[in-house]
Amino acid sequence: MNNETYAEVIAAELGVAVAFVRNAISLLEGGATIPFIARYRKEMTGSMDEMVITGVRDRLQQLKDLDARRNTILKSLRDQEKLTDELERAVEKASTMAELEDIYLPYKPKRKTRASMAREKGLEPLAKVIMTQRYDDIDIRAEEYVDPEKGVEDVEEALKGAGDIMAEWINEHVYARKRIRHLFQRDSVVTSKVVKGKEEEGIKYKTYFDTHELLWKAPSHRVLAILRGEKEGFLKVSVDVEDDRGQKILEKIFVKENNASSDLVKRAIEDCTKRLLYPSMETEMRHWIKEKADEEAIRIFTENMRQLLMAPPLGQKRVLAIDPGFRTGCKVVCLDAQGKLLHNETIYPHPPQNEVKESINKIKSLVNAYKIEAIAIGNGTAGRETERLIRSVRFDSDLIALVVNESGASVYSASSLARKEFPDYDVTVRGSVSIGRRLMDPLAELVKIDPKSIGVGQYQHDVDQTALQQSLADTVESCVNQVGVEVNTASEQLLTIVSGVGPNLAKNIVAYRDENGPFSSRKEFMKVTRFGEKAFEQAAGFLRIRDAENQLDGSAVHPESYHVVGRMTKRLHCAISDLIAKTELRAQIKLEEYVTETTGLPTLEDIVTELAKPGRDPRKKFELFEFAKNIHSINDLHPGMKLPGIVTNITAFGAFVDLGVHQDGLVHISQMADRFVRDPNDIVKLNQKVMVEVKDVDINRKRIQLSMKGLNNNGES
């Protein structure tokens, strides 16, 4: 296939015009990023969104992989001198990898098998005779093939060898494999049982000690759980069809008569299913269901990640951040409005030191000295105790104090990135800085951390790591470019993710900024080493310059469209600032007057929308949240309590909610609403503030069961 053929296939599957898919492929292969194509090339793609463009990219790669395998198979068949015109047509026509492999299976170089050994003994002609099913006196005919010198001692051995050959033929029959594959996809059952003697050691898998269910119905989290249990040696897992339907399907295909030969064919079918075809299908089904489970787990993980990255930012405020602790004390840092570290020290308000008064005085002193506007408190060990301490302090001015999810902060603090930024400080200081910055701008801080270390999603270490990394990279790139990046304050790590930038150019941007001061216009990007026209095209619209002389430099309007805005201001006899400030002026714009061959209505609509709120942040407005004041540990909980909480993780089976007791509670999917819920993301989002009811508390196992039933969206009964 070529790109034109790929475009036709993908367009048919997606239900979009071939021209738009062709253009999307051309842009992708030309180095354009998905955010850039979705935002600035709408005319070329029919306004495809990022999800559709990602689908085009991924399907294109699948088709290329299929063709690569097809070419390998054709070469192998030519080398074997077995490529007939009919076989070549079948290989060329195959539309899936499974179909392709089924066609190739009879010709695939094999290690020594029972069938190959039987062929070496000269028994293939006998197998062909039996398969015709014309003869009832098959024992007499088999006598012709008895040859002790070849290792065929008697008739029984001759028939057994012929049966091995027939079993292999049946296993390699394309139509037969297709029918049995369909049977397994529809009716196979996955069974898990505990490995004898591992009952106590594998107690965490107790739920799966004796289970079976239809494979295609098994939810992703259950599939990944039993496969992990098998990998760790606690469970024995199998996939099988529980009755003789497969045998009957094969008999319909291969059994043509009712005689002694037919009986031998039936016996070969039975041997084939047990020894060859069913084990082969089990392997395929395991791969198939694992792939499905991976897709679902990755979808949930990336959706959670998107919600976390797009969490509302507090904004540029002066922040005092605290990484709480008992024996080792609470590490305190003060940050300016840009997140720069100004001061750090340690206080010891909790046992065993109990320096409460000294700690309060120190906090008040720091708040006044650095004109602190907000206090961020990590939610780890001693988090609630530290929050209670801070809320007891009477400050001289109003400020907000919030508990911040610190998952992953320790990973960042020990990273080479953190060491590079703070070479003279230890991990505790770096962790506190991360907590404070995460309050100011979650997106800018979280991009520095490996997403798998942030603690959202399910079984992220069990899924296909390549697929997970690609999906996470897509999500992070999408979020960063959706929000836009202030080029004069962004970290090197954040700049790396901007469309068209990458690690080397990000480093050059920071170096230029350090040497020459803040960028004053987007045109100045071209002065950065290796910031060429292609990079400028991809990146400029996503890099913002706040308070630039040209107000468009702080917006999502791409420089390639500045001339369009210029035509608008010229026609309306006004300045850009007037067009931004006055709704009535924008209302006078007749978009059809500005349509050209390269600039269509979708781009013009985006421009006018952006002029209304240039550089607007798509994230929601920041909201304050407080845990229940009298609840500090799991021991304070009892059934029937209705408490505020915050969603920390979403899985296929429910959502975890932080109540401020150092142990998240689970709202099972069955307890999320008064109606049936298929996907927890339909009900809650990450970081959402919710009201829950405590249903059960198991202090020994540290498990909290919660419910959201009967509680409305405002968190009230």
Secondary structure, DSSP 8 states (H G I E B T S, - for coil): --HHHHHHHHHHHHTS-HHHHHHHHHHHHTT--HHHHHHH-HHHHTS--HHHHHHHHHHHHHHHHHHHHHHHHHHHHHHTT---HHHHHHHHH--SHHHHHHHHGGGS-----HHHHHHHTT-HHHHHHHHHT--S-HHHHHGGG-BGGGTB-SHHHHHHHHHHHHHHHHHT-HHHHHHHHHHHHHH-EEEEEE-TT-TTTTGGGGGGTEEEEEGGGS-HHHHHHHHHHHHTTSEEEEEE--SSHHHHHHHHHH--SSSHHHHHHHHHHHHHIIIIIHHHHHHHHHHHHHHHHHHHHHHHHHHHHHHHHTS----S--EEEEE--STT-EEEEEE-TT--EEEEEEE--STTT--HHHHHHHHHHHHHHTT--EEEEESSTTHHHHHHHHHT---SS--EEEEE--TTHHHHHTSHHHHHH-TTS-HHHHHHHHHHHHHH-HHHHHTTS-GGGS--SS-TTTS-HHHHHHHHHHHHHHHHHHH-EETTT--HHHHHHSTTTHHHHHHHHHHHHHHH-S--SGGGGGGSTT--HHHHHHHTTTEE-TT-SSGGGGSS--GGGHHHHHHHHHHHT--HHHHHH-HHHHHT--GGGG--SS--HHHHHHHHHHHHSTT---S---------TT--SGGG--TT-EEEEEEEEEETTEEEEE-SSSS-EEEEGGGS-SS--S-GGGT--TT-EEEEEEEEEETTTTEEEEE-TT--TTS--
